[in-house]
Amino acid sequence: MWQSNEFASNGVREFAEKGEAWTIMEEVETAGERIQSVYGILSAPAVVGGTGQMNTQFEVFARHSYLSFIVRIVPSPDWFVGADRVDLCDGDHWKEKVTLELFPYDAGTDSGFTFSSPNFETIPQDRIMQGRTDRCAPLCPDTPLDCEVSAWSPWGLCKGKCGDSGVQHRTRYIIMHPANNGAACPQLEEERKCFPDNCL
């Protein structure tokens, strides 16, 4: 379904960002047909408050003893909690109890600054990472978040009269705005002198 340090599939992206599960269900079913290992897919009711409890039941068999799941964090740009390939067997018998301590994962598909930010696609897509602090300002209000900017664009055309020096510009854009007294953004535009080409 998903793996840490791998790229999120389209299904994981849609679920983590929007809560839409159709694509991830299709991906899991297709994988099950291909590798003959997926026994079933189930969905569970949401926990609608800050704390809550949810119950569901499912069957497992010796041939299908692993559990993977994903739970969306709402609101958030693309955060989720989950587990990948939890083995419910202990040798030749079932485990009596399994307790998991879960931490947030960043799907690496959306660079929204706050939980209520509009969609801001991460380009290029990042890998799924656990507990990234560069995007946790709403959860970690005391963590400084420095400004992050793109690489410089190529220098633009040289603008000026033939025979005289001209000026050309290059720019970069803000990827992540600063927060919690993080470092301010550097300048986003530079210019330099140049001499126009192709003068007659």
C-alpha positions as CSV (number, residue, x, y, z in Angstrom):
1,M,0.0,0.0,0.0
2,W,2.8,2.4,0.9
3,Q,6.4,2.4,2.2
4,S,8.5,4.9,4.1
5,N,11.2,6.5,2.0
6,E,9.4,5.5,-1.3
7,F,7.2,7.8,-3.5
8,A,3.5,7.8,-2.7
9,S,1.3,6.3,-5.4
10,N,-1.6,8.3,-6.9
11,G,-3.9,6.5,-4.6
12,V,-1.9,7.4,-1.5
13,R,-1.7,11.0,-2.7
14,E,-5.5,11.3,-3.2
15,F,-6.2,9.7,0.2
16,A,-3.7,11.7,2.2
17,E,-4.6,15.0,0.6
18,K,-8.4,14.7,0.0
19,G,-9.6,11.5,1.8
20,E,-10.6,9.9,-1.5
21,A,-10.0,6.2,-1.3
22,W,-11.2,4.8,-4.7
23,T,-7.8,5.0,-6.4
24,I,-5.9,3.4,-3.5
25,M,-8.5,0.6,-3.3
26,E,-8.0,-0.1,-7.0
27,E,-4.2,-0.1,-6.6
28,V,-4.4,-2.6,-3.8
29,E,-6.9,-4.8,-5.6
30,T,-4.7,-4.8,-8.7
31,A,-1.6,-5.6,-6.7
32,G,-3.5,-8.4,-5.0
33,E,-4.3,-9.9,-8.4
34,R,-0.7,-9.6,-9.5
35,I,1.1,-11.0,-6.4
36,Q,-1.8,-13.0,-5.0
37,S,-1.3,-11.7,-1.5
38,V,-4.0,-9.2,-0.7
39,Y,-6.9,-10.8,1.0
40,G,-9.3,-7.9,1.6
41,I,-9.7,-4.1,1.9
42,L,-11.8,-2.5,4.6
43,S,-12.6,1.1,5.6
44,A,-13.4,2.2,9.1
45,P,-15.4,5.1,10.5
46,A,-13.6,8.4,11.1
47,V,-12.5,9.6,14.6
48,V,-14.2,13.0,14.4
49,G,-12.7,14.6,17.5
50,G,-9.2,15.3,18.7
51,T,-9.2,12.0,20.6
52,G,-11.5,9.1,20.0
53,Q,-11.8,5.4,19.5
54,M,-12.7,3.2,16.5
55,N,-13.3,-0.5,16.2
56,T,-13.4,-2.8,13.3
57,Q,-13.1,-6.6,12.7
58,F,-11.3,-8.5,10.0
59,E,-10.2,-12.1,9.3
60,V,-6.7,-13.2,8.8
61,F,-5.3,-16.5,7.6
62,A,-1.8,-18.1,7.8
63,R,-1.2,-17.2,4.2
64,H,-2.4,-13.6,4.8
65,S,-1.0,-12.7,8.2
66,Y,0.3,-9.2,7.5
67,L,-1.6,-6.0,8.1
68,S,-1.1,-2.6,6.4
69,F,-3.2,0.4,6.9
70,I,-3.3,4.2,6.4
71,V,-5.3,6.8,8.3
72,R,-5.6,10.4,7.1
73,I,-4.9,13.3,9.4
74,V,-7.6,16.0,9.0
75,P,-7.0,18.8,8.4
76,S,-3.5,18.6,7.0
77,P,-1.9,19.1,3.5
78,D,-0.8,15.4,3.1
79,W,-0.2,13.9,6.5
80,F,-1.2,10.4,7.6
81,V,-0.5,7.7,10.2
82,G,-0.3,4.0,9.4
83,A,1.7,0.8,9.3
84,D,3.2,-1.3,6.5
85,R,3.3,-5.1,6.8
86,V,2.7,-5.7,10.5
87,D,3.1,-9.4,11.0
88,L,0.3,-10.7,13.2
89,C,2.0,-14.1,13.5
90,D,4.7,-15.0,16.0
91,G,6.4,-18.1,14.7
92,D,3.7,-20.7,14.3
93,H,0.9,-19.0,16.3
94,W,-1.1,-15.8,16.3
95,K,0.0,-12.9,18.5
96,E,-2.3,-12.4,21.4
97,K,-2.0,-8.6,21.2
98,V,-0.3,-6.1,19.0
99,T,0.2,-2.5,20.1
100,L,1.7,0.1,17.7
101,E,2.9,3.6,18.5
102,L,2.2,5.6,15.4
103,F,3.8,8.8,14.3
104,P,2.8,11.2,11.4
105,Y,4.1,10.6,7.9
106,D,4.4,13.2,5.3
107,A,3.3,11.8,1.9
108,G,5.6,14.2,0.1
109,T,3.0,15.4,-2.3
110,D,1.8,18.7,-0.9
111,S,3.8,21.6,0.5
112,G,1.0,23.5,2.2
113,F,2.4,25.5,5.1
114,T,-0.5,25.1,7.5
115,F,-3.2,22.5,8.0
116,S,-5.7,24.9,6.3
117,S,-3.5,25.8,3.3
118,P,-4.8,25.4,-0.2
119,N,-3.3,22.7,-2.3
120,F,0.3,23.5,-3.1
121,E,1.8,20.6,-5.0
122,T,5.3,19.5,-4.1
123,I,7.4,19.6,-7.3
124,P,9.3,17.4,-7.6
125,Q,7.5,15.0,-5.4
126,D,9.3,14.0,-2.2
127,R,9.4,10.5,-0.7
128,I,7.2,9.5,2.2
129,M,9.0,10.5,5.3
130,Q,8.2,10.1,9.0
131,G,7.8,13.1,11.3
132,R,9.2,15.8,9.0
133,T,9.7,18.9,11.2
134,D,9.9,21.3,8.2
135,R,6.1,21.1,7.8
136,C,4.9,20.7,11.4
137,A,4.3,24.3,12.4
138,P,0.6,23.6,13.3
139,L,1.7,20.7,15.5
140,C,5.0,22.1,16.7
141,P,4.3,25.8,17.4
142,D,7.7,26.5,19.0
143,T,9.8,25.0,16.2
144,P,11.4,27.7,14.1
145,L,10.7,27.2,10.4
146,D,13.2,28.9,8.1
147,C,12.3,30.3,4.7
148,E,13.1,27.9,1.8
149,V,13.5,29.2,-1.7
150,S,14.0,27.6,-5.1
151,A,17.2,27.6,-7.2
152,W,17.9,30.6,-9.3
153,S,16.3,30.8,-12.8
154,P,18.7,31.2,-15.7
155,W,19.7,34.8,-16.5
156,G,17.2,36.6,-18.7
157,L,17.9,38.5,-21.9
158,C,20.2,41.4,-21.8
159,K,18.2,44.6,-22.1
160,G,19.9,47.7,-23.3
161,K,21.0,49.7,-26.4
162,C,23.7,48.4,-28.7
163,G,27.1,49.6,-27.7
164,D,26.0,50.4,-24.2
165,S,25.9,48.1,-21.2
166,G,22.5,46.6,-20.4
167,V,20.9,44.7,-17.5
168,Q,19.7,41.2,-17.1
169,H,17.7,39.6,-14.3
170,R,17.2,36.2,-12.7
171,T,14.6,35.2,-10.1
172,R,13.7,32.5,-7.6
173,Y,10.5,31.8,-5.7
174,I,9.5,31.0,-2.1
175,I,8.9,27.3,-1.5
176,M,8.3,27.6,2.3
177,H,7.5,30.9,4.1
178,P,9.2,31.4,7.5
179,A,7.3,30.9,10.8
180,N,8.0,30.9,14.5
181,N,10.9,33.3,14.2
182,G,12.6,31.2,11.5
183,A,15.1,32.8,9.1
184,A,13.6,35.4,6.8
185,C,13.6,34.9,3.0
186,P,16.6,36.1,1.0
187,Q,16.2,38.3,-2.0
188,L,14.1,36.8,-4.8
189,E,15.6,38.8,-7.7
190,E,19.1,39.7,-8.9
191,E,20.4,41.8,-11.7
192,R,23.8,42.3,-13.3
193,K,25.3,44.4,-16.1
194,C,25.7,42.8,-19.5
195,F,26.3,43.7,-23.1
196,P,23.5,43.1,-25.6
197,D,24.2,40.3,-28.2
198,N,23.3,40.3,-31.9
199,C,24.0,44.1,-32.3
200,L,24.3,45.3,-36.0
